[in-house]
Amino acid sequence: MGRLTFGVGLRVDAADRDLAHVHRVMLSKLRRGEGFHFSWKDDMSLGDGRTTVWVHPDISLVCRLGRQISDFNPHWLDELAIAANSVEGLTFLPEPEAPGARKGNS
């Protein structure tokens, strides 16, 4: 499990693989000086709502992963980048299956 912390303590916990992909998209946008909003569904202990933050190059952003991720899914990164550039903003999206991958035993 990883943790992404914004500013002075607002944080989101997520699976390492999910967080690593979202973080990579965030860094790409921040390197270009682009701001964007990022939303996530809150834990039931917080009321089961949604939190949205405005992310820009001037904020403090810390990403801690429980394990290193080296096999990034380029299709997932593309979908997350498209979301980050949309009105809806960046959010955790399910990992897409790689094109051409087959499900089940055929």
N, C-alpha and C positions, 0 to 999 in steps of 0.2 A: 504494500500500500504506500502511495506517495502523497505528498502534501505540497500544495501551491499556496504561498502566503503573499498577500498584497499589503503594501504599506506597513502599518503598525499592528497588524494582527488579524485582519480578515483573511480567512483561509478556507480552502476546499481540499478534502481528502478524496482520492480516487485511486483506482487500480493503476499500478506503475505503467503498464502499456498504454492505457488511455491517456494518462497524464503526460507521458513522454511525447506522444504525438501532438497533443494540444500545445505543449510547451514549445515544441519545435516550430509550429505555425506562429505562435506568439513572438518568438525571437526573430523570425523572418520579417514580420510586420514591424517590430520595434527597430530593427536594424535600418529599415527604410524610413524611420521617423513617423510611421503611421499609427494613429490611435484607433481603437476599436472597442466594442463592448463584448464582454464575456459573461455568460449566464450559466448557472447550474441549478439543479434541483436540490433543495436542502434536505438534510436528514430528517427523519420523522421526529427526532428529539428536538428539532428546531421549529417544528410546526408544519413540516412538509410543504413549504412554500418554494419560492424561487429567489435566488440572489443574482443581481447583475452588477458588474463593476465596469467602470470606464478604465481601460488600460491605455497608457501612453508612455512615451520614452522617459518621462520624468518620475515615474513611480518606482518604488522599490518592489522588486518581484523576486521571490525566492522559490526555487523548485527543488524539493528533496524526494528522491526516488529510493525505494527499498532495494531495488536491483537495477543493474544497468540494462538498457534496451539497445540492441544493436541491429535488429532486423525490422527496420521501419517499413511500413506498408505505404508505397508511394500513392496508391489510389486513395487511401484514407487521408493522407496529407493533403491531396488535391481537394477532397470533399470538405475538409476542415478549413482550408484556405478560402474556398468559395463561400462557406458559411461566414467566415470572419469578414469578408468583403460585402456581405449582404446586410439588409436592413435588420434582419433577425439577429445578426451577430454570431460570434463564435460560441459554441456550446459543445458538450460531449455528444458525439454522434457514434452510433455503433460501427464497428469495423466492417467495411465491405469485404466481400469475398473477392479475391483476385480474379480478373477476367480470364476466362478459359478454365478456371478451376471447376472440377466436377464434384457434386455432392453424392455421397453414397457409393456403393459398389456397382459399377455398370459393367 
